[in-house]
């Protein structure tokens, strides 16, 4: 699947599995490191840049929330743990490509909530799209994807102390909506987020 609805199913099932595998031991569960690794659209950064997320936000720059029966909206803490984020960046200081930190927008949808102009249903103009992109960039957003706010929200809700999101950007949305990188470049970009993850994991073994 794609996006927060299908990813939320996977994350909840994985959290249940961790709970049973660790026998409900809170200290043992705290040792588990969670990571989402993948690709994204950049905001003010070139294609091939690695963004290590500091906070996952929705398209309105507010935290992840869901409708919760008679309670109305339930709001989650969508921040990523700063010590882990900083350690990932430090472990990859010599990576040979840009590794930056910043907020990440998680869209509920690929076209409308990412302010694209090329979907079958389009609510934006070129001017409103750029106004949104300029706004989120000014507020510290460096990339856009579709899962991060939910991931951080659920893991914070359970109290997991160590998790991260590491995504390569395929393009800079401030320069356009279409990916223009070559197949070889895209392969290289896709490998980079995994390289950064393993660079961090290697640093924890010492």
ChimeraX attribute file (.defattr): number of C-alpha atoms within 10 A of each C-alpha:
attribute: neighborCount
match mode: 1-to-1
recipient: residues
	/A:1	8
	/A:2	11
	/A:3	17
	/A:4	21
	/A:5	13
	/A:6	11
	/A:7	17
	/A:8	15
	/A:9	11
	/A:10	13
	/A:11	17
	/A:12	14
	/A:13	12
	/A:14	12
	/A:15	16
	/A:16	13
	/A:17	12
	/A:18	16
	/A:19	15
	/A:20	12
	/A:21	12
	/A:22	15
	/A:23	11
	/A:24	12
	/A:25	12
	/A:26	13
	/A:27	10
	/A:28	13
	/A:29	19
	/A:30	14
	/A:31	11
	/A:32	14
	/A:33	13
	/A:34	16
	/A:35	15
	/A:36	17
	/A:37	20
	/A:38	18
	/A:39	25
	/A:40	27
	/A:41	28
	/A:42	28
	/A:43	26
	/A:44	20
	/A:45	22
	/A:46	18
	/A:47	23
	/A:48	28
	/A:49	26
	/A:50	29
	/A:51	28
	/A:52	28
	/A:53	27
	/A:54	25
	/A:55	26
	/A:56	32
	/A:57	27
	/A:58	24
	/A:59	21
	/A:60	12
	/A:61	18
	/A:62	15
	/A:63	21
	/A:64	24
	/A:65	18
	/A:66	11
	/A:67	10
	/A:68	10
	/A:69	8
	/A:70	6
	/A:71	7
	/A:72	10
	/A:73	12
	/A:74	11
	/A:75	14
	/A:76	19
	/A:77	20
	/A:78	25
	/A:79	22
	/A:80	26
	/A:81	18
	/A:82	15
	/A:83	11
	/A:84	18
	/A:85	22
	/A:86	14
	/A:87	14
	/A:88	24
	/A:89	22
	/A:90	15
	/A:91	18
	/A:92	19
	/A:93	13
	/A:94	11
	/A:95	14
	/A:96	7
	/A:97	12
	/A:98	17
	/A:99	23
	/A:100	17
	/A:101	20
	/A:102	19
	/A:103	25
	/A:104	33
	/A:105	31
	/A:106	29
	/A:107	23
	/A:108	18
	/A:109	15
	/A:110	16
	/A:111	16
	/A:112	18
	/A:113	17
	/A:114	23
	/A:115	24
	/A:116	21
	/A:117	16
	/A:118	12
	/A:119	11
	/A:120	8
	/A:121	10
	/A:122	12
	/A:123	14
	/A:124	15
	/A:125	12
	/A:126	10
	/A:127	8
	/A:128	12
	/A:129	18
	/A:130	18
	/A:131	13
	/A:132	16
	/A:133	18
	/A:134	16
	/A:135	13
	/A:136	22
	/A:137	19
	/A:138	12
	/A:139	12
	/A:140	17
	/A:141	26
	/A:142	29
	/A:143	33
	/A:144	29
	/A:145	25
	/A:146	24
	/A:147	25
	/A:148	31
	/A:149	30
	/A:150	27
	/A:151	28
	/A:152	31
	/A:153	23
	/A:154	19
	/A:155	22
	/A:156	19
	/A:157	12
	/A:158	12
	/A:159	12
	/A:160	20
	/A:161	17
	/A:162	19
	/A:163	20
	/A:164	25
	/A:165	25
	/A:166	26
	/A:167	31
	/A:168	30
	/A:169	29
	/A:170	25
	/A:171	26
	/A:172	22
	/A:173	26
	/A:174	17
	/A:175	13
	/A:176	11
	/A:177	15
	/A:178	13
	/A:179	13
	/A:180	12
	/A:181	14
	/A:182	9
	/A:183	9
	/A:184	9
	/A:185	14
	/A:186	20
	/A:187	11
	/A:188	13
	/A:189	22
	/A:190	20
	/A:191	16
	/A:192	25
	/A:193	26
	/A:194	17
	/A:195	14
	/A:196	24
	/A:197	21
	/A:198	15
	/A:199	19
	/A:200	19
	/A:201	15
	/A:202	11
	/A:203	13
	/A:204	11
	/A:205	6
	/A:206	5
